[in-house]
Amino acid sequence: MTRNIRHAAVFCALLLVALLVNAARVQIVQAPQYDGNPANRRPDIARYQQPRGDILVGGEPVTGSRDTGEHLRFERTYQEGPLYAPITGFASQAYGTTLLEDAEDGLLSGADPMLAPLPLWNDVTGVHNPGGDVVTTINGAAQRAAFEGLGPHKGAVAAIEPSTGRILALVSTPSYDPQLLSGNSTAATRTWNRLNGDPDKPMLNRAVRRTYPPGSTFKVVTAAAALDAGVIRGLDTPTRSPDPYTLPGTRTRLTNEADGCRNASLREAFEWSCNTVFAKLGVDVGVRGMAATAEAFGFNDDGVRIPFAVSPSTFDTSVDRAQLGLSSIGQYNTRATPLQMAMVAAAVADGGRVRSPYLVERTLRAGGSVVATAGSRPTREAMRPSTAARLKELMTGVVEEGTGANAAIRGATVGGKTGTAQHGVGNSGTPYAWFVSWAQGDGDLEPKVAVAVVVEGSAADREGISGGGLAAPIARAVMAAVLES
């Protein structure tokens, strides 16, 4: 009898061990497989069981959460969604996350271990931390000025604080309302299909995810390269440039829209945007020198994150001399995002220094304590300080006496550069209107804002497309908003 009891006890113990081994196998070995199974809704249910943290502009939330009372309980909401969509992106129960909602998803959803005072204890108890908040660098007045300035046009605006790299505005039009994608209803599906089928691509963030030929705004980079290389030594020295200029090794003759570009000084060529002068300067500097300067400004860098990824701006380093001439006036294969061209203007304003742009000032726990701050940002020298001082003088001249008069602000010093970029086969595409600029209030010790604006003109107004006419007034409004805030 005792032996039978002992055998039964051993058998029960073996069953218990088998159960424990199987439980361990399921919970440890096979857990990733079950977690990733599309039929497993527990992760989604847990993710949406609490409100998401907020994204803040000027100390006020531009996002929120709505209790739906369903299994996926909380749904994302947005204040003035189209205005801030190029910053927030969307957080959708059906289509995932983009832009800041994606880059800061761990913190906003509460999954980031930095939110927990005792992370290991949370792992044991299964407690879920409340979502944290993301405080942005955006200036609300500048954002609104850019959005309203672009109006019905396709285009983008990027604005930066030159002394820090803080992004003050990031606008892309046409835009969309991310709240329409927040849920998982048939209405969200219809909106998703409509937005993806729209030829104007409203979900494309043109400020950081689309590159354009920068046209004459790139002449800021070419002028910096020529001055640093000693190809030209004085702003008022004749440049020995013919008009028209025959591109090296070809019979192609480059011309100008303005008169008086033959042998013009750098000051005159910059104010009236002489293609012939800057193409020749780029050729004289050479591929290596032009590429080095462009890359110092940020071109050919595929690692820029703000914190979401920025499409790299490009300057082709495998060009012949004729192609180099075209590249040096912002054509051929030269491409730039509006954010990159704002960085160019900011470098001029900040004495030749390029500061890494950033969008997040700090992150907070639900109770308001700080998780992380932006801290000091890396800098690099794009040009000598003396060259930057000369370029500030040239850019000021464009606004005071040249093609950028529409950007002038009473009570401030404004520097700018216009551009009208050709594109398409045989330049058949409708040109892009560009303006890059910086502004310093009369009472300020340093420039407060640098801006880049690009407007995609329509075929109907092709003849009236110009950087000074379309883009400069938008830049003026953004700069004025920053100076007044």
DOLOTI-620214 format. One record per residue (C-alpha): residue number from 1; residue in one letter; x, y, z. Coordinates in Angstrom, 3 decimals. Last residue first. Example, Ala and Ser with C-alpha at 12.3 -4.5 7.8 and 13.67 -1.06 7.14 Angstrom:
# DOLOTI-620214
   resi   resn          u          v          w
      2      S     13.670     -1.060      7.140
      1      A     12.300     -4.500      7.800
//
This chain:
# DOLOTI-620214
   resi   resn          u          v          w
    485      S      6.926     86.398    -30.097
    484      E      7.252     89.445    -32.369
    483      L     10.541     88.379    -33.954
    482      V      9.201     84.859    -34.531
    481      A      5.975     86.053    -36.178
    480      A      7.908     88.555    -38.315
    479      M     10.176     85.792    -39.594
    478      V      7.190     83.624    -40.564
    477      A      5.385     86.485    -42.307
    476      R      8.534     87.515    -44.204
    475      A      9.166     83.940    -45.324
    474      I      5.653     83.829    -46.793
    473      P      6.194     87.170    -48.548
    472      A      9.497     85.858    -50.002
    471      A      8.028     82.664    -51.516
    470      L      5.668     83.877    -54.237
    469      G      7.083     87.122    -55.684
    468      G     10.750     87.024    -54.673
    467      G     11.057     83.329    -55.411
    466      S      9.430     83.749    -58.784
    465      I      6.495     82.227    -60.651
    464      G      4.483     84.754    -62.661
    463      E      4.982     83.142    -66.074
    462      R      3.932     79.718    -64.766
    461      D      0.641     80.981    -63.281
    460      A     -1.657     78.398    -64.882
    459      A      0.997     75.677    -64.757
    458      S      0.834     75.795    -60.987
    457      G      3.689     76.881    -58.755
    456      E      5.328     74.507    -56.270
    455      V      6.327     76.895    -53.513
    454      V      9.526     76.488    -51.507
    453      V     10.256     78.444    -48.337
    452      A     13.412     78.361    -46.232
    451      V     13.703     80.311    -42.988
    450      A     16.327     81.417    -40.489
    449      V     15.269     82.963    -37.183
    448      K     16.564     84.952    -34.239
    447      P     19.632     86.674    -35.687
    446      E     21.924     87.943    -32.914
    445      L     22.071     90.681    -30.274
    444      D     18.435     91.684    -30.731
    443      G     17.103     95.233    -30.467
    442      D     17.044     95.910    -34.202
    441      G     15.431     92.523    -34.759
    440      Q     17.506     89.965    -36.656
    439      A     16.162     88.042    -39.633
    438      W     17.304     85.137    -41.822
    437      S     16.426     84.122    -45.364
    436      V     15.885     81.467    -47.991
    435      F     13.366     81.937    -50.814
    434      W     12.375     79.444    -53.455
    433      A      9.819     79.293    -56.313
    432      Y      9.692     75.929    -58.075
    431      P      9.362     75.971    -61.856
    430      T      6.534     74.173    -63.730
    429      G      8.212     71.264    -65.483
    428      S      9.469     71.571    -69.069
    427      N     13.066     72.274    -68.055
    426      G     14.157     70.227    -71.105
    425      V     12.923     67.129    -69.305
    424      G     11.767     68.230    -65.845
    423      H     13.125     70.885    -63.541
    422      Q     13.849     74.608    -63.294
    421      A     14.378     76.253    -59.912
    420      T     13.460     79.864    -59.290
    419      G     15.549     81.203    -56.417
    418      T     15.632     84.189    -54.117
    417      K     18.247     84.885    -51.481
    416      G     17.730     86.638    -48.169
    415      G     19.017     88.856    -45.399
    414      V     16.747     90.796    -43.073
    413      T     17.721     93.474    -40.569
    412      A     14.740     94.387    -38.424
    411      G     12.620     97.386    -37.405
    410      R     10.452     97.287    -40.517
    409      I     10.588     93.877    -42.162
    408      A     11.809     93.351    -45.749
    407      A     10.891     90.011    -47.357
    406      N      9.188     91.511    -50.423
    405      A     12.457     93.248    -51.354
    404      G     14.121     89.931    -52.178
    403      T     15.118     90.597    -55.821
    402      G     17.730     93.244    -55.093
    401      E     18.364     96.462    -53.181
    400      E     17.432     96.007    -49.524
    399      V     16.481     92.332    -49.577
    398      V     19.293     91.156    -51.868
    397      G     21.720     93.544    -50.126
    396      T     21.092     91.875    -46.779
    395      M     22.029     88.552    -48.387
    394      L     25.332     89.987    -49.617
    393      E     26.214     91.512    -46.238
    392      K     25.335     88.286    -44.449
    391      L     27.497     86.522    -47.037
    390      R     30.443     88.744    -46.151
    389      A     30.042     88.000    -42.443
    388      A     29.808     84.274    -43.183
    387      T     33.062     84.498    -45.134
    386      S     34.768     86.187    -42.185
    385      P     33.444     83.461    -39.874
    384      R     35.069     80.862    -42.146
    383      M     32.718     78.403    -43.759
    382      A     30.613     75.327    -42.922
    381      E     32.026     74.970    -39.416
    380      R     30.533     72.139    -37.419
    379      T     28.207     71.943    -34.445
    378      P     27.014     69.151    -32.159
    377      R     23.971     69.867    -29.968
    376      S     23.918     70.626    -26.253
    375      G     21.019     69.171    -24.286
    374      A     17.728     68.133    -25.896
    373      T     16.219     67.202    -22.549
    372      A     15.270     63.836    -21.054
    371      V     12.748     62.282    -18.651
    370      V     11.727     65.497    -16.893
    369      S      9.092     65.398    -14.162
    368      G      5.608     66.555    -15.183
    367      G      3.474     63.912    -13.455
    366      A      2.830     62.072    -16.726
    365      R      6.560     61.851    -17.331
    364      L      8.169     64.483    -19.526
    363      T     10.234     64.735    -22.709
    362      R     12.311     67.748    -23.676
    361      E     12.918     70.261    -26.467
    360      V     12.024     67.887    -29.304
    359      L     12.298     69.207    -32.886
    358      Y     16.021     69.258    -33.566
    357      P     18.351     70.752    -36.157
    356      S     22.092     70.020    -35.886
    355      R     23.892     73.350    -35.797
    354      V     25.943     74.605    -38.729
    353      R     28.402     77.369    -37.845
    352      G     29.425     80.019    -40.389
    351      G     28.852     83.060    -38.181
    350      D     25.367     82.148    -37.019
    349      A     23.331     83.977    -39.687
    348      V     25.232     82.344    -42.558
    347      A     24.795     78.927    -40.933
    346      A     21.077     79.619    -40.431
    345      A     20.597     80.331    -44.148
    344      V     22.204     76.995    -45.035
    343      M     20.217     75.189    -42.310
    342      A     17.001     76.652    -43.773
    341      M     18.160     75.181    -47.094
    340      Q     18.454     71.758    -45.464
    339      L     14.989     72.027    -43.896
    338      P     13.507     72.935    -47.296
    337      T     14.926     69.657    -48.606
    336      A     17.700     69.866    -51.161
    335      R     18.669     68.461    -54.557
    334      T     21.656     69.084    -56.843
    333      N     21.524     66.640    -59.770
    332      Y     21.531     69.251    -62.599
    331      Q     20.448     72.563    -61.029
    330      G     21.352     74.552    -57.917
    329      I     23.592     77.120    -59.601
    328      S     26.743     75.190    -58.703
    327      S     25.254     71.954    -60.082
    326      L     25.020     73.577    -63.527
    325      G     28.693     74.505    -63.485
    324      L     29.599     71.097    -62.074
    323      Q     27.754     69.450    -64.956
    322      A     29.959     71.361    -67.399
    321      R     33.079     70.471    -65.423
    320      D     32.320     66.745    -65.255
    319      V     30.329     65.288    -62.388
    318      S     30.863     62.484    -59.880
    317      T     30.442     64.466    -56.639
    316      D     26.693     65.065    -57.007
    315      F     25.349     67.336    -54.281
    314      T     22.465     65.744    -52.400
    313      S     19.977     66.511    -49.644
    312      P     19.280     63.431    -47.546
    311      S     15.648     62.683    -46.607
    310      V     15.076     63.471    -42.938
    309      A     14.454     60.694    -40.405
    308      F     12.392     61.240    -37.270
    307      P     14.175     62.785    -34.244
    306      I     15.044     65.398    -35.812
    305      R     17.145     62.770    -37.591
    304      V     19.912     63.449    -40.129
    303      G     21.889     60.304    -41.009
    302      D     21.870     60.392    -44.820
    301      D     24.307     63.307    -45.062
    300      N     25.075     64.116    -48.717
    299      F     24.466     67.856    -48.094
    298      G     24.802     69.189    -44.552
    297      F     26.481     72.611    -44.838
    296      A     29.906     70.971    -44.529
    295      E     28.808     68.610    -47.302
    294      A     28.195     71.521    -49.665
    293      T     31.585     73.026    -48.780
    292      A     33.473     69.781    -49.376
    291      A     31.558     69.082    -52.589
    290      M     32.380     72.527    -54.007
    289      G     36.060     72.181    -53.136
    288      R     36.402     68.672    -54.572
    287      V     34.411     69.430    -57.705
    286      G     36.386     72.548    -58.622
    285      V     36.492     76.104    -57.253
    284      D     36.879     77.493    -60.791
    283      V     33.925     75.419    -62.051
    282      G     31.776     76.688    -59.188
    281      L     32.820     80.288    -59.869
    280      K     31.976     79.862    -63.572
    279      A     28.467     78.595    -62.751
    278      F     28.111     81.423    -60.240
    277      V     28.938     84.201    -62.693
    276      T     26.873     82.824    -65.570
    275      N     23.781     82.271    -63.448
    274      C     23.590     85.917    -62.362
    273      S     21.208     86.165    -59.398
    272      W     20.594     89.939    -59.411
    271      E     21.762     90.595    -55.848
    270      F     24.343     87.808    -55.925
    269      A     25.851     88.844    -59.270
    268      E     26.035     92.475    -58.183
    267      R     27.780     91.632    -54.916
    266      L     30.079     89.094    -56.579
    265      S     31.153     91.726    -59.095
    264      A     29.815     91.520    -62.628
    263      N     32.145     90.611    -65.524
    262      R     29.083     90.260    -67.779
    261      C     26.006     90.147    -65.561
    260      G     24.610     93.496    -66.686
    259      D     21.136     92.345    -67.679
    258      A     19.011     89.938    -65.665
    257      E     17.436     86.713    -66.959
    256      N     20.852     85.188    -67.428
    255      T     22.447     82.902    -70.036
    254      L     24.308     79.600    -70.171
    253      R     25.617     78.588    -73.587
    252      T     25.859     74.914    -74.404
    251      R     28.597     74.209    -76.941
    250      T     30.283     71.791    -74.599
    249      G     33.660     71.035    -73.013
    248      P     33.286     73.731    -70.366
    247      L     29.829     75.384    -70.234
    246      T     29.787     78.433    -72.483
    245      Y     28.969     81.532    -70.436
    244      P     26.708     84.179    -71.990
    243      D     27.755     86.600    -70.613
    242      P     31.425     86.254    -69.734
    241      S     32.718     86.224    -66.151
    240      R     35.891     88.065    -65.184
    239      T     34.646     88.243    -61.565
    238      P     35.011     92.008    -61.121
    237      T     35.929     92.849    -57.496
    236      D     33.110     94.340    -55.421
    235      L     32.659     91.512    -52.933
    234      G     36.399     90.980    -52.715
    233      R     38.613     87.894    -52.766
    232      I     37.183     85.587    -55.427
    231      V     38.750     82.182    -56.049
    230      G     40.160     82.463    -52.518
    229      A     38.903     78.993    -51.582
    228      D     36.817     80.339    -48.689
    227      L     35.292     83.030    -50.921
    226      A     34.497     80.610    -53.753
    225      A     33.024     77.953    -51.432
    224      A     30.867     80.499    -49.588
    223      A     29.629     81.947    -52.892
    222      T     28.748     78.450    -54.114
    221      V     26.815     77.679    -50.914
    220      V     24.825     80.940    -51.098
    219      K     24.377     80.244    -54.821
    218      F     22.254     77.283    -53.739
    217      T     19.310     79.709    -53.400
    216      S     19.612     80.102    -57.178
    215      G     17.991     76.769    -57.919
    214      P     17.302     74.521    -54.936
    213      P     16.406     71.464    -57.082
    212      Y     13.859     69.842    -54.794
    211      T     14.021     67.112    -52.161
    210      R     10.969     65.707    -50.420
    209      R     10.865     64.124    -46.950
    208      V     11.798     67.046    -44.696
    207      A      9.585     70.035    -45.544
    206      R      7.549     68.113    -48.138
    205      N      6.013     65.842    -45.517
    204      L      4.033     63.583    -47.842
    203      M      0.595     62.827    -46.347
    202      P     -1.117     65.314    -48.676
    201      K      0.199     63.536    -51.792
    200      D     -1.133     65.918    -54.490
    199      P     -2.018     62.891    -56.658
    198      D     -4.525     61.719    -53.975
    197      G     -4.726     57.914    -54.009
    196      N     -2.968     57.494    -50.673
    195      L     -5.229     60.093    -49.070
    194      R     -8.410     58.508    -50.457
    193      N     -7.411     54.976    -49.453
    192      W     -6.579     56.045    -45.920
    191      T     -9.778     58.085    -45.619
    190      R    -11.883     55.119    -46.759
    189      T    -10.116     52.869    -44.248
    188      A    -10.663     55.370    -41.442
    187      A    -14.359     55.511    -42.329
    186      T    -14.484     51.697    -42.306
    185      S    -13.450     51.867    -38.671
    184      N    -10.047     51.218    -37.130
    183      G     -9.541     54.544    -35.376
    182      S     -6.989     57.343    -35.667
    181      L     -7.021     57.887    -39.445
    180      L     -9.506     60.787    -39.512
    179      Q     -7.598     62.304    -36.610
    178      P     -4.582     62.807    -38.888
    177      D     -6.341     65.706    -40.679
    176      Y     -4.554     66.351    -43.983
    175      S     -2.018     68.756    -45.519
    174      P     -1.553     70.352    -48.914
    173      T      0.832     71.733    -47.927
    172      S      3.825     71.096    -45.675
    171      V      4.832     73.097    -42.614
    170      L      7.710     72.831    -40.159
    169      A      8.185     75.843    -37.893
    168      L     10.532     76.772    -35.046
    167      I     13.085     73.971    -35.357
    166      R     15.716     74.506    -32.669
    165      G     19.199     74.508    -34.239
    164      T     20.633     76.548    -31.335
    163      S     22.049     79.888    -32.532
    162      P     20.277     79.822    -35.900
    161      E     16.709     79.295    -34.595
    160      I     15.225     77.318    -37.469
    159      A     12.280     77.692    -39.868
    158      A     11.111     75.179    -42.485
    157      V      8.355     75.921    -45.005
    156      A      6.769     73.681    -47.625
    155      G      4.934     73.683    -50.909
    154      K      1.697     73.061    -52.765
    153      H     -0.260     76.275    -52.898
    152      P     -3.769     76.737    -51.473
    151      G     -2.578     78.672    -48.415
    150      L      1.215     78.769    -48.246
    149      G      1.028     81.884    -46.086
    148      E     -1.644     80.400    -43.814
    147      F      0.561     77.423    -42.997
    146      A      3.721     79.518    -42.607
    145      A      2.030     82.103    -40.383
    144      R      0.450     79.303    -38.299
    143      Q      3.789     77.617    -37.681
    142      A      5.428     80.962    -36.853
    141      A      2.722     81.755    -34.290
    140      G      2.958     78.282    -32.726
    139      N      6.740     78.383    -32.305
    138      I      7.777     74.715    -32.458
    137      T     10.527     73.425    -30.152
    136      T      8.416     70.449    -29.090
    135      V      7.519     69.149    -25.621
    134      V      6.749     65.410    -25.767
    133      D      4.539     64.016    -22.982
    132      G      4.694     60.662    -21.222
    131      G      2.196     57.806    -21.348
    130      P      1.082     56.315    -18.033
    129      N      3.189     53.330    -16.975
    128      H      1.768     49.830    -17.287
    127      V      1.939     47.581    -14.186
    126      G      2.774     43.957    -15.034
    125      T      3.791     43.257    -11.434
    124      V      7.144     41.630    -12.217
    123      D      8.108     43.837    -15.171
    122      N      6.932     46.913    -13.251
    121      W      9.226     45.967    -10.369
    120      L     12.134     45.706    -12.804
    119      P     11.411     49.214    -14.166
    118      L     11.422     50.928    -10.740
    117      P     10.924     54.693    -11.275
    116      A      9.182     53.864    -14.565
    115      L      9.096     56.340    -17.460
    114      M     12.611     55.400    -18.553
    113      P     11.284     51.904    -19.346
    112      D      9.526     53.367    -22.453
    111      A      6.222     51.523    -22.943
    110      G      4.008     54.409    -21.785
    109      S      2.425     54.960    -25.213
    108      L      3.873     58.465    -25.619
    107      L      7.332     57.399    -24.414
    106      G      7.623     54.327    -26.616
    105      D      6.030     56.105    -29.575
    104      E      8.497     58.991    -29.623
    103      A      9.787     58.434    -33.179
    102      D      6.399     57.111    -34.318
    101      E      4.063     59.829    -33.044
    100      L      6.819     62.285    -33.934
     99      L      6.760     61.211    -37.627
     98      T      4.452     58.226    -38.320
     97      T      2.407     55.634    -36.413
     96      G      0.473     52.441    -37.128
     95      Y     -2.138     51.929    -39.843
     94      A     -5.174     50.393    -38.111
     93      Q     -5.128     51.769    -34.565
     92      S     -3.695     54.980    -35.998
     91      A     -1.181     57.397    -34.519
     90      F     -0.575     60.143    -37.089
     89      G      2.232     62.545    -38.008
     88      T      2.889     64.985    -35.177
     87      I      5.152     67.474    -36.961
     86      P      3.919     67.556    -40.577
     85      A      0.364     67.066    -39.145
     84      Y      0.516     70.288    -37.077
     83      L     -1.681     72.613    -39.127
     82      P     -3.755     69.787    -40.647
     81      G     -4.680     68.465    -37.171
     80      E     -5.919     71.675    -35.583
     79      Q     -6.153     69.884    -32.209
     78      Y     -5.694     66.150    -32.723
     77      T     -7.368     63.072    -31.235
     76      R     -5.988     59.551    -30.735
     75      E     -8.347     56.677    -29.786
     74      F     -8.573     55.016    -26.391
     73      R    -10.461     51.764    -25.796
     72      L     -9.343     49.234    -28.329
     71      H    -11.927     46.862    -26.857
     70      E    -14.582     49.583    -27.161
     69      G    -15.650     52.363    -24.767
     68      T    -14.425     54.970    -27.271
     67      D    -12.452     57.006    -24.724
     66      R    -10.833     59.874    -26.657
     65      S     -7.147     60.811    -26.443
     64      G     -5.396     64.155    -26.985
     63      T     -3.033     66.008    -29.314
     62      V     -2.023     69.649    -29.803
     61      P     -1.196     69.974    -26.122
     60      E     -0.228     73.444    -24.862
     59      G      3.225     74.440    -23.559
     58      G      4.085     76.363    -26.721
     57      V      3.466     73.244    -28.768
     56      L      2.955     69.996    -26.858
     55      I      2.632     66.381    -27.995
     54      D      0.532     64.376    -25.542
     53      G      0.732     61.010    -23.809
     52      R     -1.643     58.267    -24.974
     51      P     -4.692     57.505    -22.882
     50      Q     -4.960     53.984    -21.444
     49      Q     -6.238     50.606    -22.628
     48      Y     -4.997     51.190    -26.180
     47      R     -1.716     49.300    -25.886
     46      A     -3.245     46.540    -23.726
     45      I     -5.933     45.804    -26.326
     44      D     -3.356     45.849    -29.089
     43      P     -1.013     43.507    -27.201
     42      R     -3.957     41.200    -26.335
     41      R     -5.278     40.907    -29.895
     40      N     -3.538     37.643    -30.737
     39      A     -4.929     36.479    -34.091
     38      P     -2.148     38.234    -35.966
     37      N      0.403     36.025    -34.147
     36      G      3.411     38.090    -33.158
     35      D      2.888     37.744    -29.428
     34      Y      2.275     34.011    -29.828
     33      Q      5.536     33.492    -31.701
     32      P      7.442     35.749    -29.290
     31      A      6.070     33.749    -26.324
     30      Q      7.083     30.345    -27.734
     29      V     10.295     29.875    -25.762
     28      I      9.414     31.829    -22.631
     27      Q      5.727     31.591    -21.786
     26      V      4.868     28.485    -23.789
     25      R      8.024     26.537    -22.940
     24      A      7.830     27.620    -19.299
     23      A      4.240     26.440    -19.107
     22      N      5.236     23.142    -20.730
     21      V      8.074     22.657    -18.266
     20      L      5.792     23.484    -15.345
     19      L      3.105     21.069    -16.556
     18      A      5.691     18.352    -17.065
     17      V      7.079     18.953    -13.580
     16      L      3.570     18.674    -12.139
     15      L      2.938     15.452    -14.056
     14      L      6.245     14.072    -12.771
     13      A      5.257     14.988     -9.214
     12      C      1.891     13.272     -9.692
     11      F      3.686     10.115    -10.895
     10      V      6.077     10.234     -7.945
      9      A      3.140     10.608     -5.542
      8      A      1.295      7.723     -7.209
      7      H      4.383      5.512     -6.934
      6      R      4.769      6.409     -3.259
      5      I      1.101      5.669     -2.604
      4      N      1.490      2.326     -4.319
      3      R      4.601      1.536     -2.234
      2      T      2.773      2.388      0.962
      1      M      0.000      0.000      0.000
//
